[in-house]
Structure formats: C-alpha cells, structure tokens
Amino acid sequence: MEIKDDDSGSSNLFDGILPPRLGRLHSSSPSVIVIGGGISGIAAARFLHNASFKVLLLESRDRLGGRIHTDYSFGCPVDMGASWLHGVCDENPLAPLIRRLGLTLYRTSGDNSVLYDHDLESYMLFDMNGHQVPQNTVVQVGEVFKKILSETEKVRNEHSHDLSVLQAISIVLDRHPELRQEGLSHEVLQWYICRMEAWFAADADTISLKTWDQEQVLTGGHGLMVQGYNPVIKALSKDIDIRLNHRVKRITNGYNKVKVTVKDGRNFIADAAIITVPLGVLKANLIEFEPNLPEWKQSAIADLGVGNENKIALQFDNVFWPNVELLGVVAPTSYACGYFLNLHKATGHPVLVYMAAGKLACDLEKLSDESAAEFAMLQLKKMFPDATKPVSNLCSYTN
C-alpha cells in the first residue's frame, strides 16, 4: 500500500492539544489504515500522523466529518449534524483547538445542565393554538419534572433488571399522584420529556433507567459553534492522505498485516487498521471480517442501540419570531411536541432549525425533503399562524 510519508511535522496549531511525535517503534514507519472519516477517524489519523506513522484514511462518502456536517448553501454556515461543544473547558480536547482556530462559541447554558443545552430563560413555549405558555408554568412544571426524575432513582434501586425511563416515570406517577399534571401543565411536562428524548436521540421508552444519568458532563456549559464545525474538520485532516468515495467491504486480518478491500475490488495492505465506522454500519453487517469478530464483540454490537436525530433548517427573508434561542410547541404527547433552534440570535442569520429525535426522526425520513419542510412549517405555524414561507430549506438526511 502506498501511503504518503510526510515528515513536515504537525503545525503549531496542535501543540499541546495532540501528542507530539513519538519515538519510532520500528526502523521504518509503521503503516495504519483508518476506516471512517468521522471525527473519531480523523482524530485517530491526526494522532498517528503526528507520531510518524504512515496513515491512509478511507471514507465511503464524498466528504469528511460523518455526523459533523456544515452546510453553506444558505450563504452562511448551518450545522446539520453536531452543533455544540458540550463542556467548554480545557478538559474537553476540542476546546483548545477551537480557541486556537479563533472560532466563536455562543454560550447557551451553564454548568447546572445535565439534560439540556439551553438555560430555561432562553425558551419560549406555545400551545398548539399559538398561545404562549406562561413562564411561571414552565418553571413550575420543570421543578415537578426534576422531582419525578429524582424519584426514578428509587425505582432503579428496587429493580435488579433494567427498565426504561418511561416505565419508571409511570411508576413514580402511580405512587405520587400529586406529581401528575393536567391540562396545559401536562403538555409542558410532555415537552420536558421531549427534550430529554432529544438529548439521547431516543424515545423515553428505549432510554435505560440504569444508565441514563451516568454521563460525565464536563464543566463550562454548552457552546454553539457559530461558524460551524467544518473548520475543525479541515484543521484536523490537514496533510493526511485521505481517499473519499472508498467504501470498505472486507477487512482481512493476517499475520502482522491487515488487508482492506474496497467496493471496486482494490486492496490496501498495512501493518494495522483502526475501524471507526458508525455502529449502524456494524449492526447491518456491511463490512465482512476475516476471521469473524469474536462472539463477545458481535453480541455487544447487537445489544447496543442507535439513537436518531434529524434536523430541518428553514431560511427566511425576514425574522418574524421572538429573539429567544429556542421556540417550542407543547402537546399531549412527547411525540407531538417540537422545538426550533433560533440561529438568528446566535449568528444573525434568519434561520430556524427544527430538531426531531427518536421515532419522529425516523418517521421524517420516510418523507421527501419538501414534505419534511412542509411538516416543519406546520409546527411553526402552530406558534406563528402568520409565518412567512421559507426561501430555502435543508434536511439532515436525503431522500
């Protein structure tokens, strides 16, 4: 396998962020194929490149980034994948790089947020008839939701087997009827559940009760990437030998060598391979392994769930909505709730991004892009009946 051997060293941009060049393990540089050009694959390739390895990165799509994808078709950056830096602190390996690149972060919440990347003050909620929900109702129901989640910990301790968060909430409400909400307050409670589902990109009936709150959230709050994540991808991938449109079909692990076969039949051989493809690719068995992966690893791949979140971005000629970061619609079920990210407040561009998770995200993928945009407009018109027609739209998936 031919891999470009670039001895120019890493730029100062990465000093103190990524490890310096390591002492060579062999008399000649070892070679590694990185499979997958998402953030994990690019970061792995950057580490290896800086450590004097010969690196080749194979990506099946025609672009890098994976679930990081900054679109510029509106004339401004719109992240249709990852949008936030969660944990704006030096413990987050991306934070120093973002700072050195001179990128702007728009802070949307502080350290006291476990589930939400926006502070409560930046919300404005509406019912399905376009009436704004009183802020005191939002605050009161939010406190009730915290109590419900606190009580689910007792449910977790009582069961040796795992339950879903939704099952636990149902048990808590049966035990504590005073926590049940009626009318508009019930709809606000469903909106809080909707936001929880958005955090995990999964419905509450599939979120594990045992592990939902085990995440180690870094300090520093949450920051929206104003210029998008693409500059980070470009910086990390600089000077790396990257082959786009190279879909890997087979990985053969031989004696001290790995052979990687792509869709057109070509083979690439290296000392080692690092596989960073999405879990969904592994679950669908789109890559053949020779020999087969060990049973314990196949079992882990089968058992792990995959979340789903989709975005529909709408660009307008003028701004007709309030100057808040998040606009939400409350409803009798979490599935019927919804919310828009207001990019105008953070970036100055007249763009709203509808965000859907779990089953709703999957259902949207059954629609054409235009039909999905029409669906998002229906949600928007519930809040603003006189909303103007968007001039452009984007979907995070393509049908």
Secondary structure, 3 states (H helix, E strand, C coil): CCCCCCCCCCCHHHCCCCCCCCCCCCCCCCEEEEECCEHHHHHHHHHHHHCCCEEEEECCCCCCECCCCEECCCCCCEECCCCEEECCCCCCCHHHHHHHCCCCEEEEECCCCCCCCCCHHHEEEECCCCCECCHHHHHHHHHHHHHHHHHHHHHHHHCCCCCEHHHHHHHHHHHCHHHCCCHHHHHHHHHHHHHHHHHHCCCHHHCECCCCCCCCCCCCCEEEECCCCHHHHHHHCCCCEEECCCCEEEEEECCCCEEEEECCCCEEEECEEEECCCHHHHHCCCCEEECCCCHHHHHHHHHCCCCCEEEEEEECCCCCCCCCCEEEECCCCCCCCEEEEEHHHHHCCCEEEEEEEHHHHHHHCCCCHHHHHHHHHHHHHHHCCCCCCCCEEEECCCC
